Amino acid sequence: MTAEGKSQKYLKWTKAERQMIVAKYQQLWQFLEGQERLLLAQLQKLDEEIVRRLSMQISRLSEWIGELEGTCQKPASEFLQGAGDGGPPTRRHTGVRSGMHCTPWMELPAVSDKAQ
């Protein structure tokens, strides 16, 4: 085979390889675009679920805060009515969920930097 023949053969081979590589990359690109769309849709659903759950929790917390505020506004005689049995305060005694106490000096604990 002459040098010209070898050169033509290699040119055809490199052209075919180039076309094959381009086709494979196009297929890969299409696959990745499909995966991107799928994952973004899943992420959107997850975001919506998180927002829905947070909204429910905020609503519940608002209800509990309202209950606590209402209980704290009661006169001491009404607030403590029925608490003379010596047992711990309960919702029946205070009107507050889960035996929580409502006192004016109740404060939230300090948040430390290490808790993060």
OpenMM code with the backbone's topology and positions (N, CA, C; nanometers):
from openmm import Vec3, app, unit

residues = "MET THR ALA GLU GLY LYS SER GLN LYS TYR LEU LYS TRP THR LYS ALA GLU ARG GLN MET ILE VAL ALA LYS TYR GLN GLN LEU TRP GLN PHE LEU GLU GLY GLN GLU ARG LEU LEU LEU ALA GLN LEU GLN LYS LEU ASP GLU GLU ILE VAL ARG ARG LEU SER MET GLN ILE SER ARG LEU SER GLU TRP ILE GLY GLU LEU GLU GLY THR CYS GLN LYS PRO ALA SER GLU PHE LEU GLN GLY ALA GLY ASP GLY GLY PRO PRO THR ARG ARG HIS THR GLY VAL ARG SER GLY MET HIS CYS THR PRO TRP MET GLU LEU PRO ALA VAL SER ASP LYS ALA GLN".split()
positions = [
    Vec3(0.0855, -0.1167, 0.0000),
    Vec3(0.0000, 0.0000, 0.0000),
    Vec3(0.0900, 0.1228, 0.0000),
    Vec3(0.0520, 0.2193, -0.0789),
    Vec3(0.1301, 0.3416, -0.0907),
    Vec3(0.1028, 0.4344, 0.0274),
    Vec3(0.1848, 0.5320, 0.0395),
    Vec3(0.1683, 0.6290, 0.1483),
    Vec3(0.0373, 0.7043, 0.1322),
    Vec3(0.0012, 0.7320, 0.0077),
    Vec3(-0.1265, 0.8007, -0.0191),
    Vec3(-0.2430, 0.7129, 0.0217),
    Vec3(-0.2375, 0.5843, -0.0057),
    Vec3(-0.3431, 0.4889, 0.0308),
    Vec3(-0.3563, 0.4768, 0.1809),
    Vec3(-0.2399, 0.4691, 0.2510),
    Vec3(-0.2433, 0.4603, 0.3972),
    Vec3(-0.3035, 0.5877, 0.4568),
    Vec3(-0.2689, 0.6992, 0.4010),
    Vec3(-0.3189, 0.8261, 0.4503),
    Vec3(-0.4707, 0.8342, 0.4344),
    Vec3(-0.5224, 0.7922, 0.3206),
    Vec3(-0.6671, 0.7922, 0.2952),
    Vec3(-0.7390, 0.6964, 0.3919),
    Vec3(-0.6765, 0.5801, 0.4127),
    Vec3(-0.7348, 0.4813, 0.5034),
    Vec3(-0.7467, 0.5392, 0.6448),
    Vec3(-0.6418, 0.6037, 0.6936),
    Vec3(-0.6434, 0.6619, 0.8278),
    Vec3(-0.7431, 0.7774, 0.8367),
    Vec3(-0.7557, 0.8560, 0.7294),
    Vec3(-0.8529, 0.9655, 0.7285),
    Vec3(-0.9955, 0.9125, 0.7396),
    Vec3(-1.0257, 0.8047, 0.6660),
    Vec3(-1.1589, 0.7434, 0.6748),
    Vec3(-1.1836, 0.6885, 0.8149),
    Vec3(-1.0811, 0.6246, 0.8695),
    Vec3(-1.0951, 0.5667, 1.0035),
    Vec3(-1.1183, 0.6754, 1.1083),
    Vec3(-1.0413, 0.7845, 1.1038),
    Vec3(-1.0576, 0.8917, 1.2028),
    Vec3(-1.1925, 0.9620, 1.1861),
    Vec3(-1.2401, 0.9743, 1.0604),
    Vec3(-1.3716, 1.0343, 1.0362),
    Vec3(-1.4807, 0.9472, 1.0970),
    Vec3(-1.4732, 0.8173, 1.0779),
    Vec3(-1.5716, 0.7244, 1.1351),
    Vec3(-1.5659, 0.7274, 1.2880),
    Vec3(-1.4471, 0.7306, 1.3458),
    Vec3(-1.4314, 0.7371, 1.4922),
    Vec3(-1.4913, 0.8666, 1.5464),
    Vec3(-1.4638, 0.9776, 1.4774),
    Vec3(-1.5172, 1.1072, 1.5187),
    Vec3(-1.6696, 1.1040, 1.5190),
    Vec3(-1.7299, 1.0498, 1.4136),
    Vec3(-1.8755, 1.0419, 1.4045),
    Vec3(-1.9330, 0.9531, 1.5159),
    Vec3(-1.8649, 0.8427, 1.5446),
    Vec3(-1.9105, 0.7527, 1.6498),
    Vec3(-1.9027, 0.8220, 1.7870),
    Vec3(-1.7948, 0.8944, 1.8108),
    Vec3(-1.7786, 0.9650, 1.9385),
    Vec3(-1.8850, 1.0737, 1.9531),
    Vec3(-1.9086, 1.1489, 1.8480),
    Vec3(-2.0107, 1.2538, 1.8525),
    Vec3(-2.1475, 1.1929, 1.8793),
    Vec3(-2.1797, 1.0830, 1.8149),
    Vec3(-2.3089, 1.0172, 1.8358),
    Vec3(-2.3226, 0.9685, 1.9801),
    Vec3(-2.2169, 0.9094, 2.0355),
    Vec3(-2.2217, 0.8628, 2.1743),
    Vec3(-2.2401, 0.9790, 2.2712),
    Vec3(-2.1695, 1.0881, 2.2482),
    Vec3(-2.1840, 1.2046, 2.3352),
    Vec3(-2.3231, 1.2665, 2.3238),
    Vec3(-2.3815, 1.2653, 2.2049),
    Vec3(-2.5177, 1.3158, 2.1899),
    Vec3(-2.6163, 1.2284, 2.2679),
    Vec3(-2.5985, 1.0960, 2.2596),
    Vec3(-2.6847, 1.0058, 2.3368),
    Vec3(-2.6680, 1.0298, 2.4863),
    Vec3(-2.5451, 1.0446, 2.5305),
    Vec3(-2.5175, 1.0691, 2.6715),
    Vec3(-2.5793, 1.2020, 2.7146),
    Vec3(-2.5667, 1.3034, 2.6334),
    Vec3(-2.6231, 1.4342, 2.6631),
    Vec3(-2.7746, 1.4256, 2.6775),
    Vec3(-2.8411, 1.3543, 2.5862),
    Vec3(-2.9863, 1.3380, 2.5943),
    Vec3(-3.0258, 1.2622, 2.7205),
    Vec3(-2.9512, 1.1595, 2.7546),
    Vec3(-2.9787, 1.0837, 2.8768),
    Vec3(-2.9655, 1.1735, 2.9994),
    Vec3(-2.8580, 1.2517, 3.0037),
    Vec3(-2.8355, 1.3391, 3.1183),
    Vec3(-2.9416, 1.4480, 3.1287),
    Vec3(-2.9859, 1.4997, 3.0165),
    Vec3(-3.0941, 1.5985, 3.0195),
    Vec3(-3.2221, 1.5361, 3.0751),
    Vec3(-3.2510, 1.4134, 3.0356),
    Vec3(-3.3677, 1.3428, 3.0894),
    Vec3(-3.3550, 1.3201, 3.2394),
    Vec3(-3.2367, 1.2818, 3.2836),
    Vec3(-3.2127, 1.2622, 3.4268),
    Vec3(-3.2280, 1.3937, 3.5028),
    Vec3(-3.1796, 1.5010, 3.4440),
    Vec3(-3.1922, 1.6324, 3.5070),
    Vec3(-3.3389, 1.6691, 3.5253),
    Vec3(-3.4191, 1.6509, 3.4219),
    Vec3(-3.5625, 1.6817, 3.4309),
    Vec3(-3.6294, 1.5963, 3.5380),
    Vec3(-3.5965, 1.4678, 3.5414),
    Vec3(-3.6546, 1.3766, 3.6397),
    Vec3(-3.6170, 1.4169, 3.7820),
    Vec3(-3.4892, 1.4436, 3.8042),
    Vec3(-3.4429, 1.4796, 3.9383),
    Vec3(-3.4973, 1.6151, 3.9824),
    Vec3(-3.5076, 1.7099, 3.8906),
    Vec3(-3.5652, 1.8396, 3.9256),
    Vec3(-3.7127, 1.8271, 3.9616),
    Vec3(-3.7848, 1.7403, 3.8917),
    Vec3(-3.9265, 1.7176, 3.9249),
    Vec3(-3.9387, 1.6536, 4.0633),
    Vec3(-3.8517, 1.5578, 4.0942),
    Vec3(-3.8533, 1.4951, 4.2264),
    Vec3(-3.8199, 1.5965, 4.3347),
    Vec3(-3.7236, 1.6824, 4.3075),
    Vec3(-3.6852, 1.7855, 4.4032),
    Vec3(-3.7999, 1.8835, 4.4271),
    Vec3(-3.8723, 1.9173, 4.3223),
    Vec3(-3.9872, 2.0065, 4.3346),
    Vec3(-4.0938, 1.9434, 4.4245),
    Vec3(-4.1206, 1.8145, 4.4049),
    Vec3(-4.2185, 1.7454, 4.4899),
    Vec3(-4.1722, 1.7433, 4.6355),
    Vec3(-4.0444, 1.7198, 4.6560),
    Vec3(-3.9893, 1.7184, 4.7913),
    Vec3(-4.0020, 1.8560, 4.8559),
    Vec3(-3.9718, 1.9606, 4.7813),
    Vec3(-3.9874, 2.0971, 4.8320),
    Vec3(-4.1319, 2.1235, 4.8734),
    Vec3(-4.2259, 2.0821, 4.7902),
    Vec3(-4.3676, 2.1032, 4.8205),
    Vec3(-4.4081, 2.0267, 4.9463),
    Vec3(-4.3589, 1.9056, 4.9628),
    Vec3(-4.3896, 1.8263, 5.0816),
    Vec3(-4.3312, 1.8905, 5.2069),
    Vec3(-4.2103, 1.9411, 5.1981),
    Vec3(-4.1479, 2.0082, 5.3126),
    Vec3(-4.2291, 2.1314, 5.3513),
    Vec3(-4.2684, 2.2115, 5.2544),
    Vec3(-4.3476, 2.3311, 5.2819),
    Vec3(-4.4809, 2.2916, 5.3446),
    Vec3(-4.5437, 2.1867, 5.2942),
    Vec3(-4.6724, 2.1413, 5.3485),
    Vec3(-4.6572, 2.0995, 5.4947),
    Vec3(-4.5533, 2.0203, 5.5237),
    Vec3(-4.5322, 1.9744, 5.6612),
    Vec3(-4.4987, 2.0901, 5.7544),
    Vec3(-4.4143, 2.1817, 5.7082),
    Vec3(-4.3809, 2.2972, 5.7914),
    Vec3(-4.5046, 2.3821, 5.8203),
    Vec3(-4.5896, 2.3983, 5.7207),
    Vec3(-4.7129, 2.4745, 5.7403),
    Vec3(-4.8016, 2.4090, 5.8454),
    Vec3(-4.8103, 2.2777, 5.8403),
    Vec3(-4.8901, 2.2061, 5.9401),
    Vec3(-4.8309, 2.2250, 6.0796),
    Vec3(-4.6992, 2.2143, 6.0920),
    Vec3(-4.6347, 2.2305, 6.2219),
    Vec3(-4.6514, 2.3728, 6.2743),
    Vec3(-4.6393, 2.4706, 6.1881),
    Vec3(-4.6573, 2.6095, 6.2284),
    Vec3(-4.8007, 2.6312, 6.2755),
    Vec3(-4.8952, 2.5720, 6.2051),
    Vec3(-5.0356, 2.5841, 6.2441),
    Vec3(-5.0590, 2.5239, 6.3820),
    Vec3(-5.0024, 2.4035, 6.4055),
    Vec3(-5.0167, 2.3400, 6.5369),
    Vec3(-4.9520, 2.4250, 6.6459),
    Vec3(-4.8326, 2.4757, 6.6180),
    Vec3(-4.7650, 2.5598, 6.7169),
    Vec3(-4.8464, 2.6852, 6.7470),
    Vec3(-4.9076, 2.7430, 6.6468),
    Vec3(-4.9915, 2.8612, 6.6676),
    Vec3(-5.1092, 2.8275, 6.7579),
    Vec3(-5.1698, 2.7112, 6.7362),
    Vec3(-5.2806, 2.6676, 6.8221),
    Vec3(-5.2329, 2.6528, 6.9666),
    Vec3(-5.1185, 2.5890, 6.9847),
    Vec3(-5.0662, 2.5676, 7.1203),
    Vec3(-5.0311, 2.6998, 7.1870),
    Vec3(-4.9738, 2.7906, 7.1124),
    Vec3(-4.9419, 2.9222, 7.1670),
    Vec3(-5.0702, 2.9922, 7.2099),
    Vec3(-5.1725, 2.9834, 7.1265),
    Vec3(-5.3020, 3.0419, 7.1615),
    Vec3(-5.3579, 2.9816, 7.2902),
    Vec3(-5.3475, 2.8495, 7.3034),
    Vec3(-5.3938, 2.7843, 7.4255),
    Vec3(-5.3151, 2.8342, 7.5463),
    Vec3(-5.1831, 2.8418, 7.5318),
    Vec3(-5.0991, 2.8881, 7.6420),
    Vec3(-5.1306, 3.0331, 7.6785),
    Vec3(-5.1468, 3.1163, 7.5778),
    Vec3(-5.1791, 3.2563, 7.6048),
    Vec3(-5.3126, 3.2675, 7.6754),
    Vec3(-5.4096, 3.1889, 7.6303),
    Vec3(-5.5413, 3.1897, 7.6950),
    Vec3(-5.5326, 3.1430, 7.8388),
    Vec3(-5.4561, 3.0400, 7.8623),
    Vec3(-5.4408, 2.9878, 7.9976),
    Vec3(-5.3703, 3.0886, 8.0870),
    Vec3(-5.2709, 3.1553, 8.0362),
    Vec3(-5.1952, 3.2521, 8.1157),
    Vec3(-5.2770, 3.3764, 8.1473),
    Vec3(-5.3810, 3.4029, 8.0706),
    Vec3(-5.4652, 3.5200, 8.0945),
    Vec3(-5.5709, 3.4943, 8.2021),
    Vec3(-5.5911, 3.3688, 8.2403),
    Vec3(-5.6917, 3.3354, 8.3417),
    Vec3(-5.6474, 3.3881, 8.4777),
    Vec3(-5.7438, 3.4231, 8.5626),
    Vec3(-5.7081, 3.4626, 8.6991),
    Vec3(-5.6467, 3.3445, 8.7728),
    Vec3(-5.5616, 3.3730, 8.8689),
    Vec3(-5.4921, 3.2672, 8.9424),
    Vec3(-5.5897, 3.1707, 9.0061),
    Vec3(-5.7010, 3.2194, 9.0575),
    Vec3(-5.7969, 3.1294, 9.1235),
    Vec3(-5.8543, 3.0282, 9.0248),
    Vec3(-5.8846, 3.0736, 8.9034),
    Vec3(-5.9365, 2.9814, 8.8006),
    Vec3(-5.8259, 2.8910, 8.7477),
    Vec3(-5.7089, 2.9487, 8.7359),
    Vec3(-5.5949, 2.8750, 8.6828),
    Vec3(-5.5599, 2.7572, 8.7733),
    Vec3(-5.5637, 2.7786, 8.9019),
    Vec3(-5.5245, 2.6751, 8.9983),
    Vec3(-5.6420, 2.5918, 9.0478),
    Vec3(-5.7624, 2.6194, 9.0030),
    Vec3(-5.8807, 2.5471, 9.0483),
    Vec3(-5.8649, 2.3978, 9.0231),
    Vec3(-5.8855, 2.3194, 9.1281),
    Vec3(-5.8763, 2.1751, 9.1160),
    Vec3(-5.7358, 2.1235, 9.1310),
    Vec3(-5.6396, 2.2115, 9.1577),
    Vec3(-5.5019, 2.1670, 9.1693),
    Vec3(-5.4656, 2.1316, 9.3130),
    Vec3(-5.5621, 2.1380, 9.4044),
    Vec3(-5.5308, 2.1139, 9.5443),
    Vec3(-5.5226, 1.9683, 9.5823),
    Vec3(-5.5261, 1.8768, 9.4873),
    Vec3(-5.5212, 1.7344, 9.5207),
    Vec3(-5.3800, 1.6851, 9.5452),
    Vec3(-5.2826, 1.7726, 9.5305),
    Vec3(-5.1450, 1.7357, 9.5593),
    Vec3(-5.0720, 1.6726, 9.4425),
    Vec3(-5.1407, 1.6376, 9.3367),
    Vec3(-5.0768, 1.5754, 9.2215),
    Vec3(-5.0162, 1.6806, 9.1302),
    Vec3(-4.9401, 1.6365, 9.0329),
    Vec3(-4.8815, 1.7327, 8.9391),
    Vec3(-4.9896, 1.7949, 8.8529),
    Vec3(-4.9685, 1.9169, 8.8071),
    Vec3(-5.0699, 1.9797, 8.7215),
    Vec3(-5.0872, 1.9015, 8.5920),
    Vec3(-5.2066, 1.8944, 8.5459),
    Vec3(-5.2361, 1.8254, 8.4206),
    Vec3(-5.3169, 1.9182, 8.3325),
    Vec3(-5.3498, 1.8740, 8.2153),
    Vec3(-5.4307, 1.9559, 8.1257),
    Vec3(-5.5666, 1.9851, 8.1895),
    Vec3(-5.6179, 1.8895, 8.2665),
    Vec3(-5.7467, 1.9087, 8.3329),
    Vec3(-5.7376, 2.0277, 8.4283),
    Vec3(-5.6233, 2.0435, 8.4947),
    Vec3(-5.6064, 2.1518, 8.5906),
    Vec3(-5.5739, 2.2840, 8.5234),
    Vec3(-5.4899, 2.2817, 8.4229),
    Vec3(-5.4374, 2.4059, 8.3657),
    Vec3(-5.4957, 2.4392, 8.2296),
    Vec3(-5.5527, 2.3428, 8.1615),
    Vec3(-5.5987, 2.3661, 8.0260),
    Vec3(-5.4855, 2.3643, 7.9264),
    Vec3(-5.3675, 2.3201, 7.9680),
    Vec3(-5.2508, 2.3185, 7.8808),
    Vec3(-5.2184, 2.1740, 7.8445),
    Vec3(-5.1720, 2.1505, 7.7234),
    Vec3(-5.1379, 2.0161, 7.6771),
    Vec3(-5.0227, 1.9567, 7.7570),
    Vec3(-5.0254, 1.8273, 7.7741),
    Vec3(-4.9141, 1.7469, 7.8254),
    Vec3(-4.8570, 1.7936, 7.9587),
    Vec3(-4.9389, 1.8473, 8.0437),
    Vec3(-4.8933, 1.8839, 8.1765),
    Vec3(-4.7952, 1.9989, 8.1795),
    Vec3(-4.7930, 2.0829, 8.0765),
    Vec3(-4.7004, 2.1959, 8.0740),
    Vec3(-4.7445, 2.2985, 8.1765),
    Vec3(-4.6522, 2.3616, 8.2437),
    Vec3(-4.6815, 2.4664, 8.3406),
    Vec3(-4.6750, 2.6008, 8.2702),
    Vec3(-4.7590, 2.6905, 8.3117),
    Vec3(-4.7585, 2.8244, 8.2547),
    Vec3(-4.7262, 2.9210, 8.3671),
    Vec3(-4.6050, 2.9691, 8.3706),
    Vec3(-4.5643, 3.0619, 8.4745),
    Vec3(-4.5011, 3.1830, 8.4098),
    Vec3(-4.5151, 3.3000, 8.4713),
    Vec3(-4.4610, 3.4212, 8.4093),
    Vec3(-4.3092, 3.4194, 8.3987),
    Vec3(-4.2410, 3.3451, 8.4812),
    Vec3(-4.0950, 3.3448, 8.4787),
    Vec3(-4.0374, 3.2394, 8.3847),
    Vec3(-4.1241, 3.1653, 8.3143),
    Vec3(-4.0761, 3.0617, 8.2225),
    Vec3(-4.0053, 3.1277, 8.1048),
    Vec3(-3.8842, 3.0836, 8.0776),
    Vec3(-3.8073, 3.1366, 7.9657),
    Vec3(-3.7528, 3.0221, 7.8822),
    Vec3(-3.7204, 3.0520, 7.7594),
    Vec3(-3.6587, 2.9541, 7.6725),
    Vec3(-3.5142, 2.9353, 7.7145),
    Vec3(-3.4601, 2.8147, 7.7020),
    Vec3(-3.3199, 2.7943, 7.7357),
    Vec3(-3.2293, 2.8693, 7.6394),
    Vec3(-3.1141, 2.9089, 7.6874),
    Vec3(-3.0175, 2.9778, 7.6027),
    Vec3(-2.9643, 2.8815, 7.4975),
    Vec3(-2.9405, 2.9331, 7.3792),
    Vec3(-2.8881, 2.8521, 7.2698),
    Vec3(-2.7368, 2.8731, 7.2657),
    Vec3(-2.6636, 2.7638, 7.2753),
    Vec3(-2.5177, 2.7762, 7.2695),
    Vec3(-2.4706, 2.7602, 7.1267),
    Vec3(-2.3540, 2.8148, 7.0989),
    Vec3(-2.2963, 2.8028, 6.9653),
    Vec3(-2.2596, 2.6605, 6.9320),
    Vec3(-2.2313, 2.5798, 7.0346),
    Vec3(-2.1901, 2.4413, 7.0130),
    Vec3(-2.3071, 2.3533, 6.9727),
    Vec3(-2.4305, 2.3960, 6.9961),
    Vec3(-2.5475, 2.3134, 6.9671),
    Vec3(-2.5709, 2.2983, 6.8183),
    Vec3(-2.5051, 2.3766, 6.7377),
    Vec3(-2.5261, 2.3684, 6.5936),
    Vec3(-2.4499, 2.2544, 6.5444),
] * unit.nanometer
topology = app.Topology()
chain = topology.addChain("A")
for resn in residues:
    res = topology.addResidue(resn, chain)
    for name in ("N", "CA", "C"):
        topology.addAtom(name, app.Element.getBySymbol(name[0]), res)
